[in-house]
Amino acid sequence: MKIGQFAKNVGVTVDTVRHYMELGLLIPTKERTHYYFDQNCIDDMTLIMKLKDLQFTLQEIHRVISIKRVTHFVDIQEIDFYLKVLIEKKQNLLQEKEKTNHSLRLLDEKIESIYQMNVAAAVTGVPITFLSMFHCPHCQKALHLTDAFIKEQYVFTGALHCACGYEAVIKDGIIVTPDISTSPQNEHYIYDQQMIEEITPSFVSLLEKGNQWIFNRLLRQDFSHKVILETNVETYVFPPKLLCSLTPDALYVFCGNTMEMLRTLKRKIEHFNPGLRVLYIVNSQLDLPFKHAVIDVVIDVLSFNDFSLFNSYLPLEKLRPYLNKETIILGYTAYYDLDAKSHQQLRKLYPNSHIQNIQPLFLENNLLSGGFQLVEKECIGFTDHPGEYIDYHMENEKLYCMAYAAHRKIDT
């Protein structure tokens, strides 16, 4: 019979039959361009399937079939040899079973320990240290705190008012501003289970290289009493564990689009170092409730790319008033080659995005809009498979990652 009928009769695919032929497990006769399968092929296939049920590998099956083809398992010595092969396999499976049982016991213990884990994370709020920095983003007048619940050095609830009508609220120790975009933002955030499943290990490794690059440069300076800002933390965020290894006397500010992400980030930072002075702000438009020129360091972990995915203007155009003459930016940015089809796909899916986002020139033009210049840059790698979350990515195209440091231009 021909290959299609043979495959159907034995209950496997034609591709499987061809694979077994390539390995020498099946040897049909050939007439011109066609293969024909006889009773010997049926007998070999029957043995293959039986041995697979016994968890023999294809290499081990090939060994048994080869011996069968030579000896036919007629003499008692030949049968004894086959029996020896079966006994060896049984012993191997028993050893694997013991290893599996051991691993299962360890897994049970680990699962139980996680269930019983009691993480003593301190509950923090808005550090009182920040109160003098709060100013109206519209008229730059100092904001007044009312209806506040203050415990020790934190504000947990309250409201921040300006005479011009601006108001932000403090809820669960997090500031919620009125400057929230009404346009669609990221559906998931970095700690969300679905997003974790949608990004690939190669993309995570690329981000980790960028994080280490930033971390090594942050270690070179003393940022005591400096204000360090990171925006658009939904998709990517500088790892809390690394953050908590930095200057303990710095003031950290995180801005994100959702309360859920900031609550999760807050718990993680509290777990690693509850003594850090950290401010969390729900804000998507970068109209921050801060006095101008108060930010000393900006960390960009694809934050600017993410902002420009939903906005047609450059992020540093909005942040510029909050930055002072000594401000530095450390971060990494993503881009494709100019002729990449992913650019067209991005504009199709995100019509409100900045036209240069994810292009090689985006970084320098964004820095220029804020009065900055590059002082260091390094391409730290690429991935051609970032995962389904990067929905504008076209198959096999390279998504590069550029780490960089920037300072204010001398003439600004």
C-alpha positions in Angstrom: 0.0 0.0 0.0 1.1 3.6 -0.5 2.2 6.0 2.2 -1.2 7.7 2.7 -3.1 4.5 3.2 -0.4 3.0 5.4 -0.4 6.1 7.7 -4.2 5.9 7.9 -4.2 2.2 8.7 -1.7 2.5 11.5 -3.2 5.8 12.9 -0.3 8.2 12.4 0.3 11.2 10.1 2.2 11.0 6.8 4.8 13.3 8.3 5.4 10.8 11.1 5.8 7.9 8.6 8.3 10.0 6.6 10.2 10.8 9.8 10.4 7.1 10.8 11.7 6.4 7.2 14.4 9.0 7.6 15.5 7.4 10.9 15.5 3.9 9.3 12.7 2.6 11.6 10.6 2.0 8.5 12.1 0.7 5.2 9.4 0.4 2.5 10.1 -0.7 -1.0 10.5 2.0 -3.7 9.3 1.9 -7.2 10.2 5.0 -9.2 8.9 7.9 -7.1 6.5 5.9 -4.9 7.0 4.0 -1.7 5.1 0.8 -0.9 4.5 -0.6 2.5 4.3 -4.3 3.0 3.6 -6.6 6.0 7.2 -6.1 7.3 6.5 -2.4 7.6 3.2 -3.1 9.4 5.1 -5.5 11.8 7.8 -2.8 12.4 5.2 -0.1 13.0 3.4 -2.4 15.5 6.6 -2.9 17.4 7.4 0.8 17.3 4.1 1.7 18.8 4.3 -0.9 21.5 7.8 0.3 22.5 6.7 3.9 22.5 4.0 3.0 24.9 6.8 1.6 27.1 8.5 5.0 26.9 11.3 3.8 24.7 13.0 6.7 22.8 13.2 6.5 19.0 16.9 5.8 19.3 16.3 2.9 21.7 13.5 1.6 19.4 15.9 1.7 16.4 18.3 -0.4 18.4 15.6 -3.1 19.1 14.4 -3.1 15.5 17.9 -3.4 14.2 18.5 -6.5 16.4 15.2 -7.9 15.3 16.0 -7.5 11.6 19.3 -9.3 12.1 18.2 -12.1 14.5 14.4 -12.3 14.1 14.3 -13.2 17.8 14.3 -17.0 17.1 17.0 -18.5 19.3 16.8 -18.4 23.1 19.9 -16.2 23.3 18.3 -13.7 21.0 15.1 -13.7 23.0 17.2 -13.3 26.2 18.9 -10.3 24.7 15.5 -8.7 24.0 14.4 -9.5 27.5 17.6 -7.9 28.9 16.8 -4.7 26.9 13.2 -4.6 28.4 14.5 -5.2 31.9 17.1 -2.4 31.5 14.3 -0.1 30.4 12.2 -1.0 33.4 15.0 -0.2 35.7 15.6 3.1 34.0 11.9 4.0 34.3 11.9 3.0 38.0 14.9 5.4 38.6 13.0 8.2 36.7 9.9 7.4 38.8 11.9 7.9 42.0 13.3 11.2 40.7 9.9 12.3 39.7 8.4 11.4 43.1 11.2 13.3 44.8 10.5 16.4 42.6 6.8 16.1 43.4 7.6 16.0 47.1 9.7 19.1 46.8 7.0 20.8 44.8 4.4 20.0 47.4 6.7 21.5 50.1 7.3 24.6 48.1 3.6 25.1 47.4 2.7 24.7 51.0 5.4 27.1 52.1 4.1 29.7 49.7 0.6 29.2 51.0 1.8 29.8 54.5 4.1 32.7 53.6 3.4 35.8 55.6 5.1 38.7 54.0 5.4 41.5 56.5 5.2 44.4 54.2 4.9 47.8 55.9 2.0 50.0 54.7 3.3 53.3 53.5 1.7 56.4 52.2 2.7 59.8 50.7 5.9 60.7 52.5 5.5 64.1 54.3 8.9 65.0 52.7 7.1 65.6 49.4 4.5 68.0 50.7 6.5 71.1 50.0 7.0 70.1 46.4 3.3 69.8 45.5 2.3 72.6 43.2 -0.5 73.1 40.7 0.6 71.9 37.3 -1.5 74.7 35.7 -0.7 77.8 37.7 2.3 76.6 39.8 0.8 77.7 43.1 1.4 75.6 46.1 -1.2 72.9 46.7 -3.1 72.8 50.0 -3.6 69.5 51.8 -7.1 69.0 53.3 -9.1 66.2 55.0 -5.8 64.3 55.6 -5.2 61.2 57.6 -1.6 61.3 58.7 0.2 58.6 60.6 3.9 58.9 61.5 5.6 60.3 58.4 2.9 59.3 55.8 -0.3 60.8 54.4 -2.7 58.0 53.7 -5.8 59.9 52.6 -6.7 63.5 51.8 -7.0 66.0 49.0 -4.6 68.5 47.3 -6.3 71.7 46.3 -5.4 74.8 44.3 -7.4 78.1 44.1 -7.6 77.7 40.4 -9.8 74.7 40.7 -7.2 71.9 40.4 -7.7 69.0 42.8 -6.0 65.7 43.3 -6.9 63.1 45.9 -4.8 60.8 48.0 -6.2 57.3 48.3 -4.5 54.4 50.0 -1.3 56.4 50.1 -1.4 57.0 46.3 -2.0 60.3 44.6 -4.7 60.2 41.9 -4.7 63.2 39.6 -7.4 64.4 37.2 -4.9 64.2 34.4 -5.9 60.8 33.2 -6.2 60.1 29.5 -9.6 59.2 28.1 -8.0 57.4 25.2 -7.3 53.7 25.4 -4.0 52.9 27.2 -2.3 49.5 27.8 -4.8 46.8 28.5 -2.4 44.9 30.8 0.5 45.9 33.1 3.9 44.2 33.7 2.8 42.2 36.8 -0.5 41.1 35.2 -0.6 37.3 34.6 -1.7 37.6 30.9 1.1 40.0 30.1 3.7 37.8 31.7 2.4 35.0 29.4 2.6 37.2 26.3 6.2 38.5 26.6 9.0 36.1 25.6 12.1 35.2 27.6 14.3 36.8 24.9 12.5 40.1 25.4 12.7 39.9 29.2 16.5 39.2 28.9 16.8 42.3 26.7 15.0 44.4 29.3 17.2 43.0 32.0 20.4 44.0 30.1 19.0 47.5 30.0 18.1 47.5 33.7 21.6 46.4 34.6 23.1 49.1 32.3 21.1 51.8 34.2 21.8 50.3 37.6 25.6 50.3 37.1 25.5 54.0 36.2 23.2 54.9 39.1 25.7 53.3 41.4 28.5 55.7 40.3 26.8 58.8 41.8 25.3 59.8 45.1 21.7 60.8 44.7 21.0 61.5 48.4 18.0 63.9 48.7 17.6 64.0 44.9 14.3 63.3 43.2 14.2 60.4 40.8 11.3 60.1 38.4 10.0 57.2 36.4 6.8 57.6 34.3 4.6 55.2 32.3 5.4 52.2 34.5 2.6 50.0 33.2 4.5 48.0 30.6 8.0 48.2 32.0 9.4 49.3 35.3 12.9 49.5 36.8 13.1 46.4 39.0 12.1 47.1 42.7 14.9 44.9 43.9 17.5 46.9 42.1 15.9 50.2 43.1 16.1 49.2 46.7 19.8 48.7 46.4 20.4 52.3 45.5 20.7 55.5 47.5 18.4 55.1 50.5 18.0 58.9 51.0 16.8 59.6 47.5 13.2 60.5 46.8 11.5 58.2 44.2 8.5 59.1 42.1 6.5 56.6 40.0 3.8 57.6 37.6 1.4 55.2 36.0 -2.0 55.0 34.3 -3.7 52.6 36.7 -4.2 52.2 40.4 -3.8 48.5 40.1 -0.2 48.7 38.8 0.8 51.3 41.3 -0.6 49.3 44.2 1.3 46.2 43.0 4.5 48.1 42.6 4.0 49.7 46.0 3.7 46.3 47.7 6.9 45.0 46.0 9.0 48.1 47.0 7.6 47.9 50.5 8.6 44.3 50.6 12.2 44.9 49.7 12.7 48.2 51.6 9.8 49.8 53.5 12.0 52.6 54.6 12.4 54.1 51.1 10.7 57.5 50.5 8.5 56.7 47.5 5.6 58.6 45.9 3.1 56.9 43.6 1.0 59.0 41.2 -1.8 57.9 38.9 -1.2 60.2 36.0 -1.0 59.5 32.2 -0.5 63.0 30.7 2.6 64.1 32.5 0.9 67.1 34.1 2.5 66.4 37.4 1.4 68.1 40.7 5.0 69.3 41.3 6.9 72.5 41.5 8.9 73.2 38.4 12.6 72.2 38.2 12.3 69.7 41.1 13.3 66.5 39.2 17.0 65.6 39.3 17.0 62.2 37.6 14.7 60.6 35.0 14.7 56.8 34.5 13.4 55.7 31.1 12.8 52.0 30.8 11.0 52.2 27.5 8.8 54.8 29.3 9.1 57.4 26.5 8.3 54.8 23.9 5.2 53.8 25.8 4.0 57.4 26.3 4.4 58.1 22.6 2.4 55.0 21.7 -0.7 56.9 22.8 0.3 60.5 22.3 1.4 62.4 19.1 3.8 64.7 21.0 7.1 63.9 22.6 7.2 63.1 26.3 10.1 65.5 27.2 8.1 68.4 25.7 5.7 67.9 28.7 8.3 67.0 31.3 10.7 69.8 30.4 9.4 72.3 33.0 9.8 69.9 35.8 13.5 69.2 35.1 16.4 71.4 36.3 19.7 72.4 34.8 21.5 69.4 36.4 18.9 66.8 35.5 20.2 63.6 34.0 18.3 60.9 32.1 19.3 57.2 32.2 17.4 54.7 30.2 16.9 52.5 27.2 14.7 52.8 24.1 13.4 50.4 21.5 13.6 50.9 17.7 13.3 49.0 14.4 15.3 49.5 11.2 13.8 52.3 9.1 12.4 50.0 6.4 10.8 47.6 8.9 7.1 46.9 8.3 6.4 47.1 12.0 6.3 50.9 11.7 3.3 50.7 9.4 1.6 48.2 11.7 2.2 50.4 14.7 0.6 53.4 13.0 -2.3 51.2 11.9 -3.0 49.9 15.5 -2.1 53.2 17.3 -3.2 56.1 15.0 -2.6 58.7 17.8 1.1 57.6 18.3 4.0 59.8 17.6 5.1 59.4 14.0 8.8 58.7 15.0 8.1 56.3 17.8 10.2 53.1 17.6 12.4 54.7 14.9 16.2 55.3 15.3 15.7 59.1 15.4 13.1 59.0 18.1 15.6 59.0 21.0 17.6 62.1 19.9 14.6 64.1 18.8 12.9 63.4 22.1 16.0 64.5 24.0 16.3 67.6 21.9 12.7 68.6 22.7 13.6 68.6 26.4 16.9 70.4 25.9 19.1 67.3 26.4 22.0 65.8 24.5 23.4 62.3 24.5 26.6 61.7 26.4 26.6 57.9 26.1 24.7 55.2 24.2 25.1 51.5 23.5 23.1 49.0 21.5 22.6 46.2 24.0 21.0 43.7 21.6 17.8 42.8 19.8 15.0 40.2 19.7 13.0 39.1 16.7 10.4 37.5 18.9 9.3 39.9 21.7 5.9 38.2 22.2 2.3 38.8 21.5 2.1 41.8 23.8 4.1 43.9 21.2 1.1 43.6 18.9 2.7 45.8 16.1 5.7 43.5 15.8 6.0 41.8 12.4 7.5 38.3 12.3 11.3 38.0 12.1 12.0 41.7 12.2 14.6 42.9 14.7 13.5 45.0 17.7 16.7 46.7 19.0 17.3 48.1 22.4 19.6 51.2 22.9 20.8 52.1 26.4 21.7 55.7 26.9 22.7 58.6 29.2 21.7 62.2 28.6 22.5 65.6 30.2 21.1 69.0 29.8 22.7 70.9 26.9 25.1 73.6 28.0 23.2 76.4 26.2 19.8 75.6 27.9 
